[in-house]
Amino acid sequence: MDTVFIFEKIQVDCYSISILFQRMLNYIWASLILIGLLVAGLLGRFTGDNGVITAALNMSKMAVMDIALPLAGMMMFWLGVMRLMEKAGLLDFAARALSPIMRRLFPDVPREHPAMSAMIMNLAANMLGLGNNATPLGLKAMTHLQELNPHKDTASNAMVTFLAMNTAAFTLIPMTVINYLSAAGVKGAYQIIFPTILATACTTLTAIFAAKALQNLPAFRIRPTPVSVVSEDPEGIAKEPEVENRSMTSRGRLFLTVLLVLFAGGVVLELAAPSVRQSVLDATGLTQVLEAADQRAAAAKATAQAAGTEEAGTAAGLIRRLMNGASGVAIPLLLVITMGIALARGVKVYEEFVDGAKEGFAVATRIMPFLVAMLAALAIFRSSGALLLLEHVLTPILNLVSFPVELLPMALMRPLSGSGSLGILNELLARTDILEYLKYTAAIMFGSTETTFYVLAVYFGSISIRNTRHALAAGLMADFVGLTMSVVLGRLMFA
Protein backbone atom coordinates (compact mmCIF):
# COMPACT_ATOMS: atom_id res chain seq x y z
CA MET A 1 0.00 0.00 0.00
CA ASP A 2 2.83 2.42 0.83
CA THR A 3 4.48 1.71 -2.50
CA VAL A 4 1.26 2.39 -4.39
CA PHE A 5 0.74 5.60 -2.43
CA ILE A 6 4.29 6.78 -3.18
CA PHE A 7 3.88 5.96 -6.88
CA GLU A 8 0.61 7.88 -7.07
CA LYS A 9 2.20 10.80 -5.22
CA ILE A 10 5.07 10.86 -7.73
CA GLN A 11 2.58 10.87 -10.59
CA VAL A 12 0.72 13.82 -9.05
CA ASP A 13 3.96 15.73 -8.45
CA CYS A 14 5.15 15.12 -12.02
CA TYR A 15 1.81 16.31 -13.37
CA SER A 16 2.07 19.46 -11.24
CA ILE A 17 5.59 20.09 -12.56
CA SER A 18 4.32 19.55 -16.09
CA ILE A 19 1.61 22.16 -15.62
CA LEU A 20 4.19 24.54 -14.13
CA PHE A 21 6.47 24.25 -17.15
CA GLN A 22 3.52 24.65 -19.51
CA ARG A 23 2.81 27.98 -17.81
CA MET A 24 6.48 29.02 -17.68
CA LEU A 25 6.27 31.16 -20.80
CA ASN A 26 3.16 32.87 -19.40
CA TYR A 27 4.99 33.69 -16.17
CA ILE A 28 8.09 34.94 -17.99
CA TRP A 29 6.03 37.12 -20.33
CA ALA A 30 4.00 38.62 -17.50
CA SER A 31 7.15 39.19 -15.43
CA LEU A 32 8.84 41.09 -18.25
CA ILE A 33 5.89 43.51 -18.42
CA LEU A 34 5.18 43.89 -14.70
CA ILE A 35 8.83 44.27 -13.64
CA GLY A 36 9.39 46.66 -16.52
CA LEU A 37 6.45 48.85 -15.49
CA LEU A 38 7.49 48.93 -11.83
CA VAL A 39 11.08 49.85 -12.69
CA ALA A 40 9.81 52.45 -15.15
CA GLY A 41 7.86 54.04 -12.33
CA LEU A 42 11.01 54.17 -10.20
CA LEU A 43 13.20 55.63 -12.94
CA GLY A 44 10.59 57.93 -14.48
CA ARG A 45 10.21 56.12 -17.79
CA PHE A 46 6.46 55.73 -18.05
CA THR A 47 6.01 58.28 -20.83
CA GLY A 48 8.04 60.40 -23.22
CA ASP A 49 10.13 59.48 -26.24
CA ASN A 50 12.16 57.00 -24.19
CA GLY A 51 9.20 55.74 -22.14
CA VAL A 52 8.07 52.14 -21.92
CA ILE A 53 4.70 52.75 -23.58
CA THR A 54 6.31 54.43 -26.58
CA ALA A 55 8.84 51.61 -26.77
CA ALA A 56 6.12 48.95 -26.65
CA LEU A 57 4.04 50.63 -29.36
CA ASN A 58 7.05 51.20 -31.60
CA MET A 59 8.15 47.59 -31.17
CA SER A 60 4.62 46.36 -31.93
CA LYS A 61 4.66 48.36 -35.14
CA MET A 62 8.11 47.02 -36.00
CA ALA A 63 6.98 43.44 -35.31
CA VAL A 64 4.34 43.72 -38.03
CA MET A 65 5.74 46.25 -40.51
CA ASP A 66 9.47 45.47 -40.33
CA ILE A 67 9.48 41.76 -39.45
CA ALA A 68 6.25 39.92 -40.28
CA LEU A 69 5.40 41.63 -43.59
CA PRO A 70 8.94 41.49 -45.02
CA LEU A 71 9.03 37.89 -43.83
CA ALA A 72 5.88 37.24 -45.88
CA GLY A 73 7.76 38.23 -49.04
CA MET A 74 10.73 36.05 -48.13
CA MET A 75 8.38 33.20 -47.26
CA MET A 76 6.71 33.40 -50.67
CA PHE A 77 10.08 33.44 -52.44
CA TRP A 78 11.60 30.52 -50.55
CA LEU A 79 8.44 28.41 -50.57
CA GLY A 80 8.36 28.87 -54.33
CA VAL A 81 12.00 27.84 -54.58
CA MET A 82 11.35 24.82 -52.37
CA ARG A 83 8.52 23.72 -54.63
CA LEU A 84 10.90 23.85 -57.59
CA MET A 85 13.53 21.92 -55.63
CA GLU A 86 10.90 19.33 -54.77
CA LYS A 87 9.82 18.91 -58.38
CA ALA A 88 13.46 18.80 -59.51
CA GLY A 89 14.20 15.99 -57.04
CA LEU A 90 16.80 17.95 -55.06
CA LEU A 91 14.97 17.72 -51.74
CA ASP A 92 14.64 13.96 -52.09
CA PHE A 93 18.36 13.71 -52.91
CA ALA A 94 19.31 15.79 -49.85
CA ALA A 95 17.00 13.76 -47.62
CA ARG A 96 18.53 10.47 -48.80
CA ALA A 97 22.09 11.76 -48.38
CA LEU A 98 21.55 12.87 -44.78
CA SER A 99 18.94 10.31 -43.78
CA PRO A 100 21.29 8.26 -41.52
CA ILE A 101 21.88 11.30 -39.29
CA MET A 102 18.40 12.79 -39.55
CA ARG A 103 16.65 9.50 -38.78
CA ARG A 104 18.55 9.27 -35.49
CA LEU A 105 17.70 12.87 -34.61
CA PHE A 106 14.08 12.66 -35.76
CA PRO A 107 12.93 9.02 -35.50
CA ASP A 108 9.25 10.05 -35.61
CA VAL A 109 9.58 11.70 -39.05
CA PRO A 110 9.39 9.37 -42.08
CA ARG A 111 12.37 9.67 -44.41
CA GLU A 112 10.18 10.47 -47.42
CA HIS A 113 8.09 13.10 -45.62
CA PRO A 114 8.53 16.73 -46.84
CA ALA A 115 9.37 17.78 -43.27
CA MET A 116 12.71 15.97 -43.49
CA SER A 117 13.79 17.87 -46.59
CA ALA A 118 12.61 21.20 -45.21
CA MET A 119 14.56 20.69 -41.99
CA ILE A 120 17.70 19.81 -43.95
CA MET A 121 17.39 22.98 -46.03
CA ASN A 122 16.89 25.13 -42.92
CA LEU A 123 19.88 23.65 -41.09
CA ALA A 124 22.05 24.01 -44.19
CA ALA A 125 21.06 27.68 -44.53
CA ASN A 126 21.98 28.28 -40.89
CA MET A 127 25.36 26.61 -41.34
CA LEU A 128 26.14 28.87 -44.29
CA GLY A 129 25.25 31.95 -42.25
CA LEU A 130 22.37 32.97 -44.51
CA GLY A 131 20.55 34.62 -41.60
CA ASN A 132 16.93 35.55 -42.28
CA ASN A 133 16.85 33.38 -45.39
CA ALA A 134 16.83 30.33 -43.11
CA THR A 135 13.66 31.40 -41.27
CA PRO A 136 11.13 30.74 -44.08
CA LEU A 137 12.63 27.29 -44.56
CA GLY A 138 12.30 26.64 -40.84
CA LEU A 139 8.67 27.76 -40.79
CA LYS A 140 7.92 25.47 -43.72
CA ALA A 141 9.51 22.60 -41.81
CA MET A 142 7.35 23.37 -38.76
CA THR A 143 4.24 23.32 -40.94
CA HIS A 144 5.14 19.86 -42.22
CA LEU A 145 5.96 18.64 -38.71
CA GLN A 146 2.52 19.82 -37.61
CA GLU A 147 1.02 17.47 -40.20
CA LEU A 148 2.58 14.57 -38.28
CA ASN A 149 1.61 15.95 -34.86
CA PRO A 150 -1.44 14.22 -33.31
CA HIS A 151 -1.74 16.92 -30.59
CA LYS A 152 -2.14 20.15 -32.55
CA ASP A 153 -1.71 22.54 -29.64
CA THR A 154 1.31 20.73 -28.14
CA ALA A 155 4.85 20.62 -29.51
CA SER A 156 5.96 17.16 -30.64
CA ASN A 157 9.37 15.70 -29.83
CA ALA A 158 10.55 16.36 -33.37
CA MET A 159 9.44 20.01 -33.16
CA VAL A 160 11.29 20.59 -29.89
CA THR A 161 14.48 18.98 -31.19
CA PHE A 162 14.33 20.98 -34.41
CA LEU A 163 13.69 24.24 -32.57
CA ALA A 164 16.50 23.51 -30.09
CA MET A 165 18.90 23.02 -33.00
CA ASN A 166 17.77 26.35 -34.42
CA THR A 167 18.41 28.12 -31.12
CA ALA A 168 21.89 26.56 -31.15
CA ALA A 169 22.52 28.36 -34.46
CA PHE A 170 25.39 26.15 -35.70
CA THR A 171 27.26 28.11 -38.36
CA LEU A 172 30.38 27.67 -40.44
CA ILE A 173 30.71 31.25 -41.68
CA PRO A 174 29.73 33.90 -39.06
CA MET A 175 29.87 36.73 -41.59
CA THR A 176 27.55 39.15 -39.78
CA VAL A 177 29.68 39.40 -36.67
CA ILE A 178 32.92 39.46 -38.70
CA ASN A 179 31.63 42.50 -40.57
CA TYR A 180 30.82 44.31 -37.32
CA LEU A 181 34.25 43.55 -35.91
CA SER A 182 35.85 44.93 -39.06
CA ALA A 183 33.65 48.02 -38.96
CA ALA A 184 34.80 48.71 -35.41
CA GLY A 185 38.45 48.49 -36.47
CA VAL A 186 39.20 45.27 -34.57
CA LYS A 187 42.22 43.60 -36.17
CA GLY A 188 42.01 40.03 -37.42
CA ALA A 189 38.24 39.79 -37.30
CA TYR A 190 38.36 36.52 -39.25
CA GLN A 191 40.16 34.87 -36.31
CA ILE A 192 36.83 34.29 -34.56
CA ILE A 193 35.74 31.72 -37.17
CA PHE A 194 37.35 28.70 -35.53
CA PRO A 195 36.27 29.48 -31.94
CA THR A 196 32.77 30.31 -33.15
CA ILE A 197 32.51 26.95 -34.90
CA LEU A 198 33.70 25.20 -31.73
CA ALA A 199 31.26 27.14 -29.55
CA THR A 200 28.30 26.51 -31.86
CA ALA A 201 29.21 22.82 -32.11
CA CYS A 202 29.07 22.54 -28.30
CA THR A 203 25.83 24.52 -28.27
CA THR A 204 24.25 22.27 -30.89
CA LEU A 205 25.26 19.08 -29.08
CA THR A 206 23.85 20.49 -25.85
CA ALA A 207 20.58 21.44 -27.56
CA ILE A 208 20.16 17.95 -29.00
CA PHE A 209 21.07 16.24 -25.73
CA ALA A 210 18.75 18.48 -23.70
CA ALA A 211 15.84 17.99 -26.09
CA LYS A 212 16.27 14.21 -26.09
CA ALA A 213 16.86 13.90 -22.34
CA LEU A 214 14.06 16.21 -21.20
CA GLN A 215 11.42 14.64 -23.46
CA ASN A 216 11.60 11.43 -21.40
CA LEU A 217 10.95 13.15 -18.09
CA PRO A 218 7.41 12.73 -16.71
CA ALA A 219 7.02 16.49 -16.43
CA PHE A 220 7.42 16.93 -20.20
CA ARG A 221 5.61 13.92 -21.56
CA ILE A 222 2.81 14.62 -23.98
CA ARG A 223 -0.58 14.30 -22.35
CA PRO A 224 -3.79 13.90 -24.35
CA THR A 225 -5.68 17.16 -24.66
CA PRO A 226 -9.38 16.95 -23.76
CA VAL A 227 -11.62 17.35 -26.78
CA SER A 228 -13.67 19.97 -24.96
CA VAL A 229 -10.60 22.15 -24.50
CA VAL A 230 -9.01 22.08 -27.96
CA SER A 231 -10.62 21.36 -31.29
CA GLU A 232 -9.07 21.44 -34.71
CA ASP A 233 -10.06 23.36 -37.77
CA PRO A 234 -9.77 21.87 -41.28
CA GLU A 235 -6.21 23.18 -41.58
CA GLY A 236 -5.07 21.40 -38.43
CA ILE A 237 -4.55 24.51 -36.34
CA ALA A 238 -5.75 24.48 -32.76
CA LYS A 239 -8.67 26.78 -32.00
CA GLU A 240 -8.92 29.10 -29.04
CA PRO A 241 -9.96 27.37 -25.80
CA GLU A 242 -13.11 28.52 -24.09
CA VAL A 243 -12.69 31.21 -21.47
CA GLU A 244 -12.54 29.76 -17.96
CA ASN A 245 -13.70 31.86 -15.01
CA ARG A 246 -11.48 31.34 -11.98
CA SER A 247 -11.89 32.63 -8.46
CA MET A 248 -8.94 34.49 -6.95
CA THR A 249 -7.07 32.68 -4.19
CA SER A 250 -5.77 34.36 -1.03
CA ARG A 251 -2.25 34.15 -2.48
CA GLY A 252 -3.47 35.81 -5.64
CA ARG A 253 -5.09 38.62 -3.69
CA LEU A 254 -1.87 39.18 -1.74
CA PHE A 255 0.14 39.31 -4.95
CA LEU A 256 -2.28 41.79 -6.51
CA THR A 257 -2.19 43.99 -3.40
CA VAL A 258 1.62 44.13 -3.34
CA LEU A 259 1.71 44.82 -7.08
CA LEU A 260 -0.75 47.73 -6.81
CA VAL A 261 1.12 49.21 -3.84
CA LEU A 262 4.42 49.15 -5.73
CA PHE A 263 2.78 50.62 -8.81
CA ALA A 264 1.17 53.34 -6.70
CA GLY A 265 4.67 54.22 -5.48
CA GLY A 266 5.80 54.64 -9.08
CA VAL A 267 2.77 56.84 -9.82
CA VAL A 268 3.59 59.03 -6.81
CA LEU A 269 7.14 59.49 -8.08
CA GLU A 270 5.78 60.25 -11.55
CA LEU A 271 3.40 62.95 -10.28
CA ALA A 272 5.77 64.40 -7.68
CA ALA A 273 8.39 67.04 -8.38
CA PRO A 274 11.43 65.78 -10.36
CA SER A 275 13.65 66.57 -7.37
CA VAL A 276 11.88 63.88 -5.32
CA ARG A 277 12.72 61.12 -7.79
CA GLN A 278 16.25 62.44 -8.17
CA SER A 279 16.70 62.27 -4.41
CA VAL A 280 15.52 58.64 -4.44
CA LEU A 281 17.91 57.74 -7.24
CA ASP A 282 20.83 59.51 -5.54
CA ALA A 283 20.13 57.78 -2.25
CA THR A 284 20.05 54.33 -3.88
CA GLY A 285 23.14 54.94 -6.03
CA LEU A 286 21.18 54.45 -9.24
CA THR A 287 22.14 57.85 -10.66
CA GLN A 288 25.72 56.74 -11.30
CA VAL A 289 24.52 53.49 -12.85
CA LEU A 290 22.23 55.31 -15.29
CA GLU A 291 24.85 57.91 -16.20
CA ALA A 292 27.44 55.23 -16.97
CA ALA A 293 24.94 53.40 -19.18
CA ASP A 294 24.10 56.60 -21.08
CA GLN A 295 27.79 57.25 -21.74
CA ARG A 296 28.31 53.73 -23.12
CA ALA A 297 25.21 54.03 -25.31
CA ALA A 298 26.48 57.33 -26.76
CA ALA A 299 29.84 55.74 -27.57
CA ALA A 300 28.12 52.88 -29.39
CA LYS A 301 26.78 55.23 -32.07
CA ALA A 302 30.30 55.60 -33.44
CA THR A 303 30.18 52.03 -34.75
CA ALA A 304 27.42 52.78 -37.26
CA GLN A 305 29.83 52.78 -40.19
CA ALA A 306 30.39 50.57 -43.19
CA ALA A 307 32.29 47.35 -42.70
CA GLY A 308 35.56 46.73 -44.43
CA THR A 309 37.91 49.26 -42.89
CA GLU A 310 40.94 47.08 -43.66
CA GLU A 311 42.71 47.69 -46.89
CA ALA A 312 41.73 45.42 -49.73
CA GLY A 313 45.30 44.37 -50.38
CA THR A 314 45.96 42.99 -46.88
CA ALA A 315 45.76 39.29 -46.13
CA ALA A 316 42.90 39.88 -43.69
CA GLY A 317 40.98 41.86 -46.29
CA LEU A 318 41.48 39.09 -48.84
CA ILE A 319 40.24 36.40 -46.44
CA ARG A 320 37.24 38.50 -45.57
CA ARG A 321 36.42 39.05 -49.24
CA LEU A 322 36.66 35.32 -49.91
CA MET A 323 34.29 34.50 -47.04
CA ASN A 324 31.90 37.26 -48.09
CA GLY A 325 32.02 35.88 -51.60
CA ALA A 326 31.30 32.33 -50.41
CA SER A 327 28.22 33.53 -48.52
CA GLY A 328 27.09 35.73 -51.40
CA VAL A 329 27.45 32.98 -54.02
CA ALA A 330 25.58 30.33 -52.00
CA ILE A 331 22.05 31.50 -52.87
CA PRO A 332 22.68 32.25 -56.59
CA LEU A 333 24.37 28.85 -56.95
CA LEU A 334 21.36 27.15 -55.36
CA LEU A 335 18.98 29.00 -57.69
CA VAL A 336 20.99 28.15 -60.80
CA ILE A 337 21.15 24.45 -59.91
CA THR A 338 17.46 24.32 -58.98
CA MET A 339 16.24 26.16 -62.07
CA GLY A 340 18.55 24.29 -64.40
CA ILE A 341 17.57 20.81 -63.18
CA ALA A 342 13.88 21.72 -63.07
CA LEU A 343 13.93 22.97 -66.66
CA ALA A 344 15.93 19.95 -67.80
CA ARG A 345 13.27 17.67 -66.31
CA GLY A 346 10.44 19.53 -67.99
CA VAL A 347 9.00 21.15 -64.86
CA LYS A 348 6.66 24.11 -65.43
CA VAL A 349 8.85 26.38 -63.31
CA TYR A 350 6.66 29.50 -63.24
CA GLU A 351 3.44 27.70 -62.35
CA GLU A 352 5.13 25.56 -59.71
CA PHE A 353 6.89 28.57 -58.13
CA VAL A 354 3.63 30.52 -57.84
CA ASP A 355 1.84 27.46 -56.49
CA GLY A 356 4.42 27.00 -53.76
CA ALA A 357 4.51 30.68 -52.82
CA LYS A 358 0.77 30.98 -52.18
CA GLU A 359 0.84 29.98 -48.52
CA GLY A 360 3.62 32.39 -47.54
CA PHE A 361 1.39 35.29 -46.54
CA ALA A 362 -0.89 33.09 -44.41
CA VAL A 363 2.10 31.95 -42.35
CA ALA A 364 3.26 35.54 -41.84
CA THR A 365 -0.17 36.67 -40.60
CA ARG A 366 -0.34 33.76 -38.13
CA ILE A 367 2.90 34.75 -36.41
CA MET A 368 2.00 38.46 -36.07
CA PRO A 369 0.19 38.27 -32.68
CA PHE A 370 2.94 36.07 -31.21
CA LEU A 371 5.63 38.49 -32.38
CA VAL A 372 3.79 41.54 -31.05
CA ALA A 373 3.26 39.90 -27.65
CA MET A 374 6.89 38.85 -27.19
CA LEU A 375 8.67 41.87 -28.67
CA ALA A 376 6.44 44.41 -26.90
CA ALA A 377 7.14 42.76 -23.53
CA LEU A 378 10.87 42.75 -24.23
CA ALA A 379 10.74 46.42 -25.23
CA ILE A 380 9.04 47.35 -21.94
CA PHE A 381 11.59 45.37 -19.91
CA ARG A 382 14.61 46.83 -21.66
CA SER A 383 13.49 50.46 -22.03
CA SER A 384 12.40 50.61 -18.39
CA GLY A 385 15.98 50.11 -17.23
CA ALA A 386 15.19 46.75 -15.56
CA LEU A 387 17.91 44.99 -17.57
CA LEU A 388 20.43 47.60 -16.47
CA LEU A 389 19.51 47.15 -12.81
CA LEU A 390 19.72 43.37 -13.17
CA GLU A 391 23.23 43.75 -14.52
CA HIS A 392 24.16 45.96 -11.57
CA VAL A 393 22.80 43.44 -9.05
CA LEU A 394 24.53 40.42 -10.62
CA THR A 395 27.95 42.06 -10.95
CA PRO A 396 29.30 40.91 -7.53
CA ILE A 397 28.23 37.32 -8.20
CA LEU A 398 29.91 37.30 -11.61
CA ASN A 399 33.13 38.57 -10.09
CA LEU A 400 33.17 35.51 -7.83
CA VAL A 401 32.93 33.08 -10.78
CA SER A 402 35.36 35.07 -12.97
CA PHE A 403 32.74 35.88 -15.61
CA PRO A 404 33.62 39.18 -17.33
CA VAL A 405 31.16 41.75 -16.01
CA GLU A 406 31.42 43.73 -19.24
CA LEU A 407 29.80 40.83 -21.12
CA LEU A 408 26.80 40.47 -18.80
CA PRO A 409 24.50 42.74 -20.88
CA MET A 410 25.22 40.60 -23.94
CA ALA A 411 24.60 37.38 -22.00
CA LEU A 412 21.26 38.67 -20.70
CA MET A 413 20.05 40.26 -23.91
CA ARG A 414 21.10 37.64 -26.47
CA PRO A 415 18.29 35.12 -25.75
CA LEU A 416 15.74 37.95 -25.69
CA SER A 417 16.36 40.27 -28.63
CA GLY A 418 18.48 40.17 -31.78
CA SER A 419 18.45 43.94 -32.33
CA GLY A 420 19.08 44.57 -28.63
CA SER A 421 22.06 42.22 -28.48
CA LEU A 422 23.42 43.69 -31.70
CA GLY A 423 23.26 47.14 -30.14
CA ILE A 424 25.11 45.85 -27.07
CA LEU A 425 27.75 44.26 -29.32
CA ASN A 426 28.31 47.59 -31.06
CA GLU A 427 28.51 49.27 -27.67
CA LEU A 428 31.22 46.85 -26.52
CA LEU A 429 33.17 47.22 -29.74
CA ALA A 430 33.09 51.01 -29.40
CA ARG A 431 34.47 51.04 -25.87
CA THR A 432 38.11 51.91 -25.32
CA ASP A 433 38.15 51.04 -21.63
CA ILE A 434 37.94 47.24 -22.00
CA LEU A 435 40.52 44.66 -23.00
CA GLU A 436 40.67 43.66 -26.67
CA TYR A 437 40.00 39.98 -25.94
CA LEU A 438 36.60 40.90 -24.51
CA LYS A 439 35.58 42.27 -27.91
CA TYR A 440 36.50 38.97 -29.57
CA THR A 441 34.65 37.10 -26.82
CA ALA A 442 31.53 39.23 -27.30
CA ALA A 443 31.66 38.51 -31.03
CA ILE A 444 31.97 34.75 -30.42
CA MET A 445 29.08 35.00 -27.96
CA PHE A 446 26.91 36.76 -30.54
CA GLY A 447 27.79 34.29 -33.29
CA SER A 448 27.34 31.12 -31.24
CA THR A 449 23.96 31.83 -29.63
CA GLU A 450 20.49 32.76 -30.86
CA THR A 451 17.47 34.77 -29.78
CA THR A 452 15.65 31.88 -28.11
CA PHE A 453 12.45 33.73 -27.18
CA TYR A 454 12.11 35.20 -30.69
CA VAL A 455 12.62 31.78 -32.31
CA LEU A 456 10.09 30.28 -29.91
CA ALA A 457 7.50 32.95 -30.75
CA VAL A 458 7.96 32.77 -34.52
CA TYR A 459 8.31 29.03 -35.04
CA PHE A 460 5.58 27.89 -32.66
CA GLY A 461 3.40 30.89 -33.46
CA SER A 462 3.34 29.95 -37.14
CA ILE A 463 1.46 26.74 -36.30
CA SER A 464 -0.40 27.98 -33.19
CA ILE A 465 1.44 25.77 -30.68
CA ARG A 466 0.59 26.80 -27.10
CA ASN A 467 2.18 24.05 -25.02
CA THR A 468 5.87 24.29 -25.91
CA ARG A 469 6.86 21.58 -23.38
CA HIS A 470 10.63 21.53 -22.82
CA ALA A 471 11.56 23.71 -25.80
CA LEU A 472 12.35 26.77 -23.68
CA ALA A 473 14.40 24.76 -21.20
CA ALA A 474 16.43 23.09 -23.98
CA GLY A 475 17.00 26.41 -25.73
CA LEU A 476 18.17 28.17 -22.57
CA MET A 477 20.48 25.27 -21.71
CA ALA A 478 22.04 25.56 -25.16
CA ASP A 479 22.39 29.33 -24.68
CA PHE A 480 24.12 28.81 -21.33
CA VAL A 481 26.66 26.41 -22.84
CA GLY A 482 27.22 28.76 -25.78
CA LEU A 483 27.85 31.71 -23.47
CA THR A 484 30.17 29.68 -21.26
CA MET A 485 32.16 28.26 -24.17
CA SER A 486 32.48 31.74 -25.67
CA VAL A 487 34.13 33.03 -22.50
CA VAL A 488 36.43 29.98 -22.24
CA LEU A 489 37.51 30.10 -25.90
CA GLY A 490 37.88 33.88 -25.82
CA ARG A 491 40.31 33.63 -22.93
CA LEU A 492 42.23 30.70 -24.41
CA MET A 493 42.71 32.25 -27.84
CA PHE A 494 42.76 36.01 -27.33
CA ALA A 495 43.56 36.88 -23.70
Residue pairs with C-beta under 8 A, 6 or more apart in sequence:
10 218
11 218
14 217
14 218
14 219
15 218
15 223
17 218
17 219
18 218
18 219
18 220
18 221
18 223
20 219
21 219
21 220
21 469
21 470
21 473
22 467
22 468
22 469
24 472
25 456
25 468
25 472
28 453
28 472
29 373
29 374
29 377
32 377
32 378
32 380
32 381
33 377
33 380
33 381
34 259
35 381
35 384
35 386
36 52
36 377
36 380
36 381
36 382
36 383
36 384
36 386
37 46
37 52
37 263
37 266
37 380
37 384
38 259
38 262
38 263
38 266
39 45
39 384
39 385
39 386
39 389
40 46
40 51
40 52
40 266
40 380
40 383
40 384
40 385
41 262
41 263
41 265
41 266
41 267
41 269
41 270
42 265
42 266
42 269
42 280
43 277
43 281
43 286
43 290
43 384
43 385
44 269
44 270
44 274
44 277
45 51
45 52
45 383
45 384
45 385
46 52
46 53
46 266
46 270
47 53
47 54
48 54
50 383
51 383
52 379
52 380
52 383
52 384
54 383
55 379
55 380
55 382
55 383
56 376
56 377
56 379
56 380
57 376
58 379
59 375
59 376
59 378
59 379
60 372
60 375
60 376
62 375
63 368
63 371
63 372
63 375
63 376
64 368
64 371
64 372
67 371
67 375
68 364
68 365
68 367
68 368
68 371
69 364
71 132
71 135
71 136
71 364
71 367
72 360
72 361
72 363
72 364
72 365
73 360
74 132
74 133
74 135
74 136
74 360
75 136
75 139
75 140
75 357
75 360
75 361
75 363
75 364
76 357
76 358
76 360
76 361
77 136
77 357
77 360
78 133
78 136
78 137
78 140
78 360
79 136
79 140
79 356
79 357
79 358
79 359
79 360
80 352
80 353
80 354
80 355
80 356
80 357
81 334
81 335
81 338
81 353
81 356
82 91
82 118
82 121
82 137
82 140
82 356
83 352
83 353
83 355
83 356
83 357
84 338
84 339
84 342
84 347
84 349
84 352
84 353
84 356
85 91
85 117
85 121
85 338
86 92
86 114
86 117
86 356
87 342
87 345
87 347
87 352
88 338
88 341
88 342
88 345
88 347
89 341
89 345
90 337
90 338
90 341
91 114
91 117
91 118
91 120
91 121
92 112
92 117
94 117
94 120
94 121
94 124
95 102
95 111
95 112
95 116
95 117
95 120
96 111
98 120
99 111
99 116
102 109
102 111
102 116
102 119
102 120
103 111
105 161
105 165
105 208
106 116
106 119
106 158
106 161
106 162
108 148
108 156
108 157
108 158
109 115
109 116
109 119
109 145
109 148
109 158
110 116
110 148
113 144
113 147
113 148
114 144
115 141
115 144
115 145
115 147
115 148
115 158
118 137
118 138
118 140
118 141
118 144
119 141
119 162
121 137
121 141
122 134
122 137
122 138
122 140
122 141
122 166
123 165
123 170
125 133
125 134
125 137
126 134
126 166
126 169
126 170
126 171
127 170
127 171
127 172
128 171
128 172
128 173
128 327
128 330
129 171
129 172
129 173
129 174
129 175
129 176
129 327
130 327
130 330
130 331
131 176
133 331
135 458
136 360
138 162
138 166
138 459
139 363
139 367
139 458
139 459
139 462
141 162
142 159
142 162
142 459
142 460
142 462
142 463
143 359
143 363
143 462
143 463
145 156
145 158
145 159
145 162
145 463
146 152
146 159
146 236
146 237
146 463
146 465
147 236
148 156
148 158
149 155
149 156
149 159
151 222
151 224
151 225
152 230
152 232
152 236
152 237
152 238
152 464
153 225
153 230
153 238
153 464
153 465
153 466
153 467
154 222
154 223
154 225
154 465
154 466
154 467
154 469
155 163
155 460
155 465
155 467
155 468
155 469
155 471
156 222
157 211
157 215
157 222
159 460
159 465
159 471
160 211
160 215
160 468
160 469
160 470
160 471
160 474
161 208
161 211
161 212
163 455
163 456
163 459
163 460
163 471
163 474
163 475
164 207
164 208
164 210
164 211
164 471
164 474
164 475
164 478
165 204
165 207
165 208
166 450
166 455
166 459
167 207
167 449
167 450
167 452
167 455
167 474
167 475
167 478
167 479
168 200
168 203
168 204
168 206
168 207
168 208
168 450
168 478
168 482
169 200
169 203
169 447
169 448
169 449
169 450
170 200
170 201
170 203
170 204
171 196
171 197
171 200
171 447
172 197
173 193
173 323
173 326
173 327
174 192
174 193
174 196
174 443
174 447
175 323
175 324
175 327
176 447
177 192
177 196
177 425
177 443
177 446
177 447
178 189
178 190
178 192
178 193
178 320
178 323
178 443
179 189
179 307
179 308
179 324
180 303
180 307
180 422
180 425
180 426
180 429
180 443
181 189
181 192
181 429
181 439
181 440
181 443
182 189
182 307
182 308
182 309
182 310
182 320
183 303
183 305
183 306
183 307
183 308
183 309
184 303
184 426
184 429
184 430
184 439
185 309
186 429
186 436
186 439
186 440
186 443
187 316
188 316
189 316
189 320
189 443
190 316
190 319
190 320
190 323
191 440
191 493
191 494
192 440
192 443
192 444
192 447
193 323
194 493
195 440
195 444
195 486
195 489
195 490
195 493
196 443
196 444
196 447
196 448
198 485
198 489
199 444
199 447
199 448
199 482
199 485
199 486
199 489
200 447
200 448
200 482
202 481
202 482
202 485
203 448
203 449
203 478
203 479
203 481
203 482
203 485
204 478
206 477
206 478
206 481
206 482
207 474
207 475
207 477
207 478
210 470
210 473
210 474
210 477
210 478
211 470
211 471
211 474
214 220
214 470
214 473
214 474
215 221
215 469
215 470
217 470
220 469
220 470
222 469
228 242
229 241
229 242
230 238
230 239
230 241
231 238
231 239
232 238
232 239
233 239
237 366
237 463
237 464
238 464
238 465
238 466
248 256
269 276
269 277
269 280
278 287
281 287
281 290
286 389
289 388
289 389
289 392
290 385
290 388
293 388
296 427
296 431
297 427
299 427
299 430
299 431
300 423
300 426
300 427
300 430
301 430
302 430
303 426
303 427
303 429
303 430
304 426
308 317
308 320
310 316
310 317
310 320
311 317
312 318
312 321
339 349
342 349
342 352
343 349
363 462
366 461
366 462
366 463
366 464
367 457
367 458
367 461
367 462
369 461
370 457
370 458
370 460
370 461
371 457
371 458
371 461
373 457
374 453
374 454
374 456
374 457
375 417
375 454
375 457
378 416
378 417
378 420
378 453
381 387
381 416
382 413
382 416
382 417
382 420
387 409
387 412
387 413
390 412
391 408
391 409
391 412
394 408
395 405
395 408
398 404
398 405
398 408
399 405
403 411
403 487
404 438
404 441
404 487
406 428
406 431
406 434
406 438
407 428
407 438
407 441
407 442
407 445
407 487
409 424
409 427
410 421
410 424
410 425
410 428
410 442
410 445
410 446
411 445
411 483
413 420
413 421
413 424
414 421
414 445
414 446
414 449
414 450
414 451
414 479
414 483
415 449
415 450
415 451
415 452
415 453
415 475
415 476
415 479
416 451
416 453
416 454
417 451
417 453
417 454
418 451
418 454
421 446
421 451
422 446
424 442
425 442
425 443
425 446
428 434
428 438
428 439
428 442
429 439
429 442
429 443
435 495
436 494
437 490
437 491
437 494
437 495
438 490
440 490
440 493
440 494
441 486
441 487
441 489
441 490
441 491
441 494
444 486
444 489
444 490
445 482
445 483
445 486
445 487
445 490
448 482
448 485
448 486
449 478
449 479
449 482
449 483
449 486
450 475
450 479
452 472
452 475
452 476
452 478
452 479
455 475
456 468
456 471
456 472
456 475
460 466
460 468
460 471
